[in-house]
Amino acid sequence: MIRVLLIIAFPINFLFAVEVACNFEEVYQNSEVQQGVFLIKDDMLRYQYYKHDLFTIIAKRNNFFLINNHSKTVHLLNEKTEHLETLIKIISDYPNINSVYNENNTLIKIERSSNNFVKRVSIQSNDLNLSINIMNCKFNEIDKKYFRHFNFEEYND
């Protein structure tokens, strides 16, 4: 009886909670390319660019923090978080990831890899057109320290 109540009380996504670290390559319409790594644990995201002059975004508990990769200064990100929120939603759908999402006037197309995880994300909207290639995913336990915006920990894959 208790098990039935737990299944009803918690969304089905939490039964398939994913912990994953993946490399990414963003390809913009103007041929610019940015590379990095993202980590997801439960409902937390770390989206880290490799370039020293760029940044890392930590998302947790509906808050988004932008951390400068060089100076480690932290800023609360209050706007333009929709695409990150959608990425978290898509990955939390694993293993039942859809091929197309239409969120906030943004069309998102998903290509899946052989293990049914995300291989490529195409984002098309009025203000953004890019493709994110996702590779080298590792489904291992990830330490929560990598999702802190204070006492920021470097992550090297």
QUIURVEN-V958381 format. One record per pair of residues at least 12 apart in sequence whose ideal C-beta (glycine too) atoms are under 10 Angstrom apart, sorted by the first residue. I is the first residue (numbers start at 1). GAP is how many residues later the second one is. D is the distance in Angstrom with one decimal. If there is no record, write none. Layout:
<<I/GAP/D> <I/GAP/D>>
This chain:
<<11/81/9.0> <12/81/9.8> <12/84/8.7> <13/29/9.8> <13/30/9.1> <13/76/9.1> <13/78/9.8> <13/79/4.9> <13/80/6.8> <13/81/8.5> <13/83/8.7> <14/28/7.9> <14/29/9.0> <14/78/8.6> <16/76/8.4> <16/77/8.7> <16/78/6.4> <16/79/6.3> <16/80/8.0> <17/23/9.5> <17/24/8.2> <17/25/5.6> <17/26/8.8> <17/75/8.1> <17/77/9.4> <18/22/6.2> <18/23/8.2> <18/24/8.4> <18/73/6.3> <18/74/7.1> <18/75/9.4> <18/76/5.0> <18/77/8.6> <18/99/8.5> <18/119/9.9> <18/121/7.1> <19/20/8.1> <19/21/6.9> <19/22/4.8> <19/23/7.7> <19/25/9.7> <19/119/9.2> <19/120/6.6> <19/121/6.8> <19/122/5.7> <19/123/5.0> <19/124/10.0> <20/18/8.3> <20/19/7.3> <20/20/5.3> <20/21/8.3> <20/71/7.2> <20/74/8.1> <20/97/7.4> <20/98/9.3> <20/114/9.5> <20/117/5.5> <20/118/6.9> <20/119/5.3> <20/120/8.2> <20/122/7.9> <21/16/6.4> <21/17/7.4> <21/18/4.9> <21/19/8.0> <21/20/9.2> <21/25/8.8> <21/115/8.4> <21/116/7.0> <21/117/5.0> <21/118/8.4> <21/119/7.1> <21/121/6.2> <21/125/8.9> <21/134/8.2> <21/136/6.3> <22/14/9.7> <22/15/6.8> <22/16/5.8> <22/17/8.1> <22/18/8.4> <22/69/9.2> <22/95/8.2> <22/96/8.0> <22/97/9.9> <22/110/9.9> <22/111/9.9> <22/112/5.0> <22/113/6.8> <22/114/6.4> <22/115/4.1> <22/116/7.6> <22/117/9.6> <22/135/9.0> <23/12/7.1> <23/13/7.4> <23/14/5.4> <23/15/8.3> <23/27/9.1> <23/110/8.7> <23/111/7.4> <23/112/5.2> <23/113/4.6> <23/114/8.1> <23/115/9.6> <23/134/6.9> <24/12/5.7> <24/13/6.9> <24/14/5.9> <24/23/8.1> <24/24/9.4> <24/25/9.2> <24/26/9.8> <24/63/10.0> <24/94/9.8> <24/96/10.0> <24/97/8.8> <24/108/5.4> <24/109/6.7> <24/110/5.4> <24/111/7.6> <24/112/9.5> <24/113/9.9> <25/95/9.7> <25/106/8.6> <25/107/7.2> <25/108/4.5> <25/109/8.2> <25/110/7.5> <26/23/8.7> <26/95/9.4> <26/97/9.4> <26/104/5.6> <26/105/7.4> <26/106/5.3> <26/107/8.1> <27/93/9.7> <27/95/9.9> <27/103/6.4> <27/104/4.7> <27/105/7.7> <27/106/7.0> <28/100/8.7> <28/101/7.4> <28/102/5.0> <28/103/8.3> <29/95/9.8> <29/99/8.9> <29/100/4.6> <29/101/6.9> <29/102/9.0> <30/99/9.6> <30/100/9.8> <32/98/9.1> <33/97/10.0> <33/100/9.5> <34/15/5.7> <34/16/8.1> <34/17/6.9> <34/20/7.1> <34/96/9.2> <34/98/9.5> <35/14/7.3> <35/15/5.2> <35/16/7.9> <35/19/9.9> <35/98/9.4> <36/12/5.1> <36/13/4.2> <36/14/5.1> <36/15/8.0> <36/18/7.9> <36/19/9.7> <36/20/8.2> <36/21/10.0> <36/33/9.6> <36/121/9.8> <37/12/8.7> <37/13/7.5> <37/19/9.4> <37/99/8.8> <37/118/6.7> <37/119/8.8> <37/120/5.3> <38/18/9.8> <38/19/9.0> <38/46/9.7> <38/49/7.9> <38/50/10.0> <38/53/8.8> <38/94/9.2> <38/96/8.2> <38/99/9.6> <38/117/10.0> <39/19/9.6> <39/99/9.7> <39/103/5.4> <39/104/9.5> <39/107/5.7> <39/108/7.4> <39/116/6.8> <39/118/9.1> <40/19/9.4> <40/47/8.6> <40/48/7.1> <40/51/5.4> <40/52/8.0> <40/54/9.2> <40/102/8.0> <40/107/9.5> <41/19/9.2> <41/100/8.3> <41/101/4.7> <41/102/8.6> <41/103/6.8> <41/105/8.1> <41/106/6.5> <42/18/8.8> <42/46/9.9> <42/50/8.6> <42/100/9.6> <42/102/9.1> <42/105/9.2> <43/16/8.3> <43/17/7.1> <43/18/7.7> <43/19/8.7> <43/45/6.7> <43/46/9.7> <43/49/7.0> <44/14/7.5> <44/15/6.5> <44/16/4.3> <44/17/8.2> <44/44/8.5> <44/98/8.9> <44/100/7.7> <44/102/8.8> <44/103/4.4> <44/104/9.8> <45/12/7.3> <45/13/7.4> <45/14/4.2> <45/15/7.6> <45/19/8.7> <45/39/6.5> <45/40/9.2> <45/42/7.0> <45/43/5.3> <45/46/8.2> <45/47/9.9> <45/102/7.9> <46/12/5.5> <46/13/7.8> <46/14/9.1> <46/19/9.9> <46/21/9.5> <46/96/8.6> <46/100/5.6> <46/101/5.7> <46/102/9.5> <46/103/9.7> <46/107/9.6> <46/109/6.8> <47/12/7.5> <47/17/9.5> <47/19/9.9> <47/37/6.7> <47/40/7.9> <47/41/9.8> <48/19/8.7> <48/21/7.6> <48/98/9.0> <48/106/9.2> <48/107/6.2> <48/108/10.0> <48/109/9.5> <49/20/6.7> <50/19/8.3> <50/106/10.0> <50/107/9.8> <51/18/7.0> <51/19/9.4> <52/16/9.5> <52/17/5.4> <52/18/5.4> <53/15/8.6> <53/16/7.0> <53/17/6.1> <54/14/8.3> <54/15/5.6> <54/16/8.7> <55/12/6.0> <55/13/5.5> <55/14/5.7> <55/15/8.9> <55/16/9.9> <55/18/9.5> <55/20/8.9> <55/22/9.6> <56/12/8.3> <56/13/6.1> <56/16/9.2> <56/18/9.8> <56/90/9.7> <56/93/8.9> <56/96/7.9> <56/98/9.5> <56/99/8.2> <57/20/6.8> <57/24/8.6> <57/27/6.5> <57/92/9.4> <58/16/8.6> <58/19/9.3> <58/88/8.6> <58/89/5.8> <58/90/7.3> <58/91/4.7> <58/92/9.8> <58/94/8.4> <59/18/8.5> <59/22/7.5> <59/25/5.7> <59/26/7.8> <59/28/9.0> <59/29/6.5> <59/88/8.4> <59/90/9.7> <60/28/9.9> <60/84/9.4> <60/87/5.7> <60/88/8.8> <60/89/8.2> <62/19/9.2> <62/23/8.6> <63/13/6.9> <63/14/8.2> <63/15/9.4> <63/18/9.3> <63/86/8.4> <64/12/7.3> <64/13/3.9> <64/14/7.9> <64/15/9.3> <64/16/9.2> <64/17/4.8> <64/20/6.5> <64/21/8.5> <64/85/9.4> <65/12/6.5> <65/82/9.7> <65/83/9.3> <65/84/3.8> <65/85/9.0> <65/87/9.3> <66/15/10.0> <66/83/8.8> <67/81/9.9> <67/82/6.1> <67/83/9.8> <67/85/5.8> <68/84/10.0> <69/83/9.9> <69/85/9.4> <72/77/9.8> <72/80/5.5> <72/82/9.5> <73/79/9.9> <74/75/5.2> <74/76/7.3> <74/78/7.5> <75/74/9.5> <76/73/8.9> <80/47/8.6> <80/48/9.3> <82/21/7.1> <82/22/4.7> <82/23/9.2> <82/24/7.1> <82/43/9.0> <82/46/9.8> <83/20/8.7> <83/21/8.5> <83/23/6.9> <83/25/8.4> <83/38/9.5> <83/40/6.3> <83/42/8.2> <83/44/9.8> <83/45/6.9> <83/47/9.3> <83/49/9.8> <85/18/8.2> <85/19/8.6> <86/15/6.5> <86/16/9.9> <86/17/4.8> <86/18/7.4> <86/20/7.0> <86/22/6.2> <86/35/9.3> <86/37/8.4> <87/14/9.9> <87/21/8.6> <87/31/8.9> <87/34/7.3> <87/36/9.1> <87/45/8.4> <89/12/7.7> <89/14/7.6> <89/19/9.8> <90/13/9.1> <90/18/7.1> <90/20/6.6> <90/28/6.8> <90/31/7.5> <91/26/8.3> <91/27/6.7> <91/30/9.9> <91/43/9.6> <93/17/9.5> <93/25/9.7> <94/18/9.6> <94/21/9.7> <94/22/7.6> <94/23/6.3> <94/24/7.9> <94/45/9.6> <95/17/9.5> <95/20/8.7> <95/21/5.3> <95/22/7.9> <96/20/8.8> <97/13/5.8> <97/15/6.3> <97/19/7.0> <97/20/7.5> <97/21/6.4> <98/12/6.7> <98/14/9.8> <99/12/8.1> <99/13/7.8> <100/22/9.7> <101/20/9.4> <101/22/9.7> <103/20/10.0> <103/22/9.5> <104/21/7.9> <105/20/6.1> <105/21/6.8> <105/22/9.4> <106/17/6.3> <106/18/6.9> <106/19/4.0> <106/20/8.6> <106/21/8.9> <106/22/7.5> <107/15/8.0> <107/16/7.7> <107/17/4.6> <107/18/7.1> <107/22/9.9> <108/13/6.4> <108/14/6.9> <108/15/5.5> <108/16/7.7> <108/17/8.9> <108/24/9.9> <109/12/7.4> <109/13/4.2> <109/14/8.3> <109/15/7.7> <109/22/9.3> <110/12/7.9> <110/24/9.9> <111/20/9.7> <111/22/9.3> <111/23/9.2> <113/21/7.9> <113/22/8.7> <113/24/7.7> <115/22/8.1> <115/24/8.6> <117/17/7.7> <117/20/5.9> <117/22/8.2> <118/14/8.6> <118/15/9.8> <118/16/5.2> <118/19/8.3> <119/13/9.9> <119/14/7.5> <119/15/5.9> <119/16/7.8> <119/18/9.1> <120/12/6.9> <120/13/5.4> <120/14/6.6> <120/15/9.4> <121/12/8.3> <121/13/7.0> <136/21/7.7> <138/19/8.0> <142/13/9.1> <143/12/9.4>>
